[in-house]
Amino acid sequence: MRIAVAGKGGAGKTTISGTLARVLAAEGRDVLALDADPNPNMALTLGVAVADYDGGEGLSHDVLEHREIDGKNVAVLAQPLDELLSEHAQDAPQGIRLLRLGRPRSAGGG
C-alpha cells in the first residue's frame, strides 16, 4: 500500500501523515515514512527525540538513474531499495523507517 498526502501549507499534512504511519505500524504493518517537506518535522511527529534526529541533507539526485523504458524516460533507483534504506533511512519508534528526501538549497532552488 502506498499513501501520499498533499495540500497547501499549514493544512496538517505532517500531523496526519505521522499519525497514520504510527497507526499502521501499531497494526503490524511495515512503514516507510518519507519526509519531502523543505521544513522537515516528520521525525518529531513520529516520536523521534530531537537529540536522536539525524536530519542530514536528505537524499541527493545521485540515488536516481534516468533510463528509457518502453520509449519513456523514467527515473529509477540507482541501487536496490534495501541498500538505500540501510544507508540513508533512520529508525523511528514502533519500527517505522524514516527517509528524508532532498530539499532545496535556497529559495527558488527546488
N, C-alpha and C positions, 0 to 999 in steps of 0.2 A: 504494500500500500504506500502511495506517495501522496502527501498533502502539502500544498503550497498556500501560504497566506499572504495576501497583498492588499494594499489600501493606502489611503492618504496618511500623512504623518500625524502622529498623536492619536490614532484610532484604537490603539491597544493591540496591534499585531503581535508584538513580542510577548505580551502578557498572555494572550490567547494561545499562541504557539507553544510557549513554555509550559503552560498548564496542560495543554493537550498532550505534549510529549511526556509529561510526568504521569498522566492518567494512563496512557498507552503502555508505558514502561511498568506501571504498577499492575497492569493486566498480564504482564509477562511477555510483551512484545519487544523485539529488538528495535531500538530507536536511535536514529542518527539525526541530530538536530543541526541544521545549517544556519549560521548567522550571517546574513548577507547585508546587514544594515551598516551604513557608514558609522553609526554611533552604536557599537555592539554592546548590548545588555542581556543577551540570551543567557550567558553564563550565570549571571545573578538570578535571573528568573528560574533557572534550573536548580538553583541552590548551591552553585559553586562558590566557595568562600573567596572573598576578594584577594586574600593572601595566596590562594591556590590558583587563581586565574592566570592562564598563560595566553594572554591576548595576542601577542606577536603581531606580525604584519598580515597574517592570513595567507591564503593560497595565492600564488602568482599565476600568471598566464602560462608559465612553463609546464604546468601539470596537464595541459591540453595539447593535442596534436590535431592539425587540420588535415582531413583526408577527403577524398572524393569517393562517395559510396552511392551506387545506383544513379550516377550523374548529378549528385547533390554534394555540395561542400559542407561537411559536418565537422564538429569538434568532438573528439573522443579523448578519454583519459590516456595519458602517456604511459601509465603504469597501472597494474591491477588495483582495484579499489581497496583491497585489504592492505596492500603496501602503502598506499596513500594515507589511509587512516592510521596505520601504525606510526607513520612519520609525522602526521600533522594534526590528528584529532586529539582531543583531551577528554579524559573520563570525567563524567559528571555523576551526581548521586543517582541511585536507582538503576545503575547500569547504562545510563544514556551516554552516547558518544556525541561530543560537540565538535563541529568543524566550522571554523571561522573562514569565510571566503574573503577574497581580497577587497580592498577598499580604495577609493580614490585618494591619491596623494595630495591633491589640492582641489580647491573649488573649481568646478567645471572640468575636472580631470577624469571623471568617471566614464 
